[in-house]
């Protein structure tokens, strides 16, 4: 995992170092609502269990955009609840966070993207006989955004979580679990910086030279 993080850091450093370039740096905070299901095939305390989950997500994307394409780091925190439906009923409050690397395409009024989860964790609180339990792993996501509104975008995402390990206060064990989440969110893109082909910043000089 450490090697993957180093590779991602190097790739982002190369992308951001291209000067002169035509592109924008965009900050996009968002808030959304999640619904989904989680399934654990093998892990102490959760073997063979299935869960239904819902809750809220708050996060932000930082993107470097060029014509037709954009690259983003997407971080969010989550809070909600989960209900175990099998083998027996159980309710648990949940919290979590994710960090995704995205690559997407800009189209008129629409944007689409694919993402790889560099980090994701989901904590189940006060599980009987276990206590607080945190499932960690990676994930994938695909998203579509409608950007035709005046100052905000409406986003729909499908997120596939892979749980590879589970931590408790007593131990950490390997796990085999998945989560399928649908997220509906709204976001506000904020253009932080624009550059032209000669490296100048758009909007740095707004005065007119006509009539000289």
ChimeraX attribute file (.defattr): number of C-alpha atoms within 10 A of each C-alpha:
attribute: neighborCount
match mode: 1-to-1
recipient: residues
	/A:1	9
	/A:2	7
	/A:3	8
	/A:4	10
	/A:5	12
	/A:6	11
	/A:7	12
	/A:8	14
	/A:9	11
	/A:10	12
	/A:11	12
	/A:12	16
	/A:13	11
	/A:14	10
	/A:15	12
	/A:16	13
	/A:17	10
	/A:18	10
	/A:19	13
	/A:20	12
	/A:21	17
	/A:22	17
	/A:23	21
	/A:24	20
	/A:25	20
	/A:26	20
	/A:27	20
	/A:28	21
	/A:29	18
	/A:30	20
	/A:31	19
	/A:32	18
	/A:33	18
	/A:34	20
	/A:35	17
	/A:36	18
	/A:37	18
	/A:38	21
	/A:39	21
	/A:40	21
	/A:41	13
	/A:42	15
	/A:43	20
	/A:44	15
	/A:45	15
	/A:46	20
	/A:47	15
	/A:48	15
	/A:49	19
	/A:50	22
	/A:51	21
	/A:52	19
	/A:53	21
	/A:54	21
	/A:55	18
	/A:56	18
	/A:57	21
	/A:58	17
	/A:59	18
	/A:60	19
	/A:61	22
	/A:62	20
	/A:63	24
	/A:64	21
	/A:65	20
	/A:66	17
	/A:67	11
	/A:68	11
	/A:69	16
	/A:70	21
	/A:71	22
	/A:72	23
	/A:73	20
	/A:74	21
	/A:75	19
	/A:76	18
	/A:77	18
	/A:78	22
	/A:79	18
	/A:80	18
	/A:81	17
	/A:82	23
	/A:83	18
	/A:84	19
	/A:85	14
	/A:86	14
	/A:87	12
	/A:88	9
	/A:89	11
	/A:90	13
	/A:91	17
	/A:92	19
	/A:93	18
	/A:94	21
	/A:95	20
	/A:96	18
	/A:97	18
	/A:98	21
	/A:99	21
	/A:100	22
	/A:101	21
	/A:102	23
	/A:103	19
	/A:104	20
	/A:105	17
	/A:106	17
	/A:107	14
	/A:108	9
	/A:109	11
	/A:110	15
	/A:111	19
	/A:112	20
	/A:113	19
	/A:114	19
	/A:115	21
	/A:116	19
	/A:117	22
	/A:118	19
	/A:119	18
	/A:120	21
	/A:121	22
	/A:122	21
	/A:123	21
	/A:124	21
	/A:125	18
	/A:126	14
	/A:127	15
	/A:128	10
	/A:129	7
	/A:130	15
	/A:131	14
	/A:132	17
	/A:133	22
	/A:134	20
	/A:135	25
	/A:136	24
	/A:137	21
	/A:138	20
	/A:139	22
	/A:140	18
	/A:141	20
	/A:142	18
	/A:143	19
	/A:144	17
	/A:145	21
	/A:146	17
	/A:147	20
	/A:148	12
	/A:149	9
	/A:150	7
	/A:151	10
	/A:152	16
	/A:153	20
	/A:154	18
	/A:155	21
	/A:156	16
	/A:157	19
	/A:158	19
	/A:159	21
	/A:160	20
	/A:161	24
	/A:162	24
	/A:163	25
	/A:164	17
	/A:165	17
	/A:166	24
	/A:167	16
	/A:168	16
	/A:169	10
	/A:170	8
	/A:171	9
	/A:172	15
	/A:173	13
	/A:174	15
	/A:175	22
	/A:176	18
	/A:177	25
	/A:178	20
	/A:179	19
	/A:180	19
	/A:181	20
	/A:182	19
	/A:183	20
	/A:184	18
	/A:185	19
	/A:186	18
	/A:187	22
	/A:188	18
	/A:189	19
	/A:190	14
	/A:191	13
	/A:192	12
	/A:193	15
	/A:194	20
	/A:195	18
	/A:196	14
	/A:197	11
	/A:198	10
	/A:199	14
	/A:200	15
	/A:201	15
	/A:202	12
	/A:203	10
	/A:204	9
	/A:205	8
	/A:206	7
	/A:207	7
	/A:208	7
	/A:209	6
	/A:210	5
	/A:211	4
	/A:212	4
